[in-house]
């Protein structure tokens, strides 16, 4: 799978020169395989652990073994949309798996509305598919989940059949899990997504294999559910605005970018890796599972709130 991107900024002479350097290095990187964040196995682990750890006040259907299995299956679902057999879909959804925060932040504070971000990107002479749309996609799928949960509550209260909406909720929860999982992979938050670009005083790898080796080969060979489960945090509803909370989660993930390269330099993602690389990877997967579980739980709680009157104040 190929992720094509470049950078071409016009904000200042210095930024422009840096952008040219990035464009060169990333232009080479676009021929590298990448972008199946966490690979099949990592996404399945994240989704299974999140669904398995939902608290008892979430409806039983969503905690059933059948639902957990379906949510696990859906972990890699958006990566199944990368086939050349569905070329338009593959292209349109590719930017929803990542965001290069260094590039996005040059445009100012991240707006909540996807189209406000797109307008800012185009106004700067950029292309959104080169920067990424991760937080908007994730927040919008989370809102779909919350909407379906609100419908579930209404049907339940009316004594009607809830089975059809239960299917929708399970799908949205599993679909959401993919993006939240991508968001715990440091290389999905940075221009350094597949080989170090730009100044490199520490001699980190510039190989365009690191992304795949870390998230797919290494995880599949070395990381198991039990190790990740040990690092899953206690359930906690998310307070405040979900978009803001999700961006804060992405920024925490981004603080681990350099550590990925340090571990790689120490041989951490070759073969069985090192104790440090295995612990690091399990902790990152657990961060994804914990956030996903908390987002599903928060959607459930917030789905009980009355819908604001859209005509209020008019
Ligand atoms: Zn992805």
Boltz pocket constraint, residues with backbone or C-beta under 6 A from the ligand:
constraints:
  - pocket:
      binder: B
      contacts: [[A, 35], [A, 36], [A, 37], [A, 78], [A, 79], [A, 97], [A, 178], [A, 182]]
      max_distance: 6.0
